[in-house]
């Protein structure tokens, strides 16, 4: 059994964010607020603008005392902004230091209900610290509106927050007035980044109004004895070398079964081996169709660095990949034959050489579950290359369910 643990002290730094617009689309928070705290306004540069463009970077982020932090916030996608239906009279007894009307009355939101998740990245964080987030979103509406808010670096955390609906407020209001979820401690990835990824759980858009980020001393550690290690290469079977090849040695190749570019739904990979070549008795079943790509034309990572990726730094493994195509959601696979007396920790790596900011959300589920987002592509987000070269997403220990094995 492996358990995640860390020694956590009091907050070493606090940063406040107000998401929204200005003029007819919201109100900026003036500094300092009534409590003496300084805020960072994540808003369009033009008053009354309805959205913030993708790849906008907000630099010169300040802490609660107004001091420069060296941190920046980068929007991977375009976000809409609005102030209609926000929480105009927040109660400090319910929301604490987030109860600032100019911060809760407007918000940032998905611009298209059918487009999937939207994300932004906080950069320049201290890899020697962890970060705890308090998030709040609110919209006055009678219909039920819920969003999944995922926060990820080296590890990940997610929650579902209801922001609108009949009588959900503390005093029966049709909007969230008192629920401000607090995350686990999130540790920045190797690039010093933490990614926030928001998806709709219901059909109507969901907002993010404001957020607090607190830096805390301590590093993530794992306690317990590590048992078997299994290595997986997802990608091409090599029938089309331009799209990638299998990995030789003690790896499990999860690949397309024919000359086409797809791993079919229902494909079963039995006889999984560990990194010594020993049979584990485990099986992986691909529940959904995945497209494969990589190789010379697919933008994989041909020359991985072992000092950054460890035992995953094998060119044939990092140079090809599974991916989901436009319009595809919730692609899954299931592991069976795992020992229910043990837990399993997963280390995930994805990369694609492309200037577009691309972020994926990964969900592992057994008795417990883990959510984590990873940015795999984008201009200069991790190095001089436009792709992930060093950031690993490491799950919490996942315990197999009695009647079902972990799913990814």
Secondary structure, 3 states (H helix, E strand, C coil): CEEEECCCCCEEEEEEEEECCCHHHCCCCCCCCCCCCCEEEECCCCCCCCEECCCCEECCCECCCCCECCCEEEECCCEEEECCCCCCCCCHHHHHHHCCHHHHCCEEECCCCCCCCEEEEEECCCCCEEEEEEEECCCCCCCCEEEEEEEECCCEEEEEEEEECCCCCCCCCCECCCCCCECCCEECCCCCCEEEEEEECCCCCCEECEEEEEEEECCCEEEECCCCCCCEEEECCCCCHHHCCCCCCCCEEEECCCCCCEECCCEEECCCECCCCCECCCEEEECCCEEEEEHHHHCCCCCCCHHHHHHHCCHHHHCEEEECCCCCCCCCEEEECCCCCCEECCEECCCCCCCCCEEEEEEEECCCEEEEEEEEECCCCCCCCCECCCCCEECCCEECCCCCCCEC
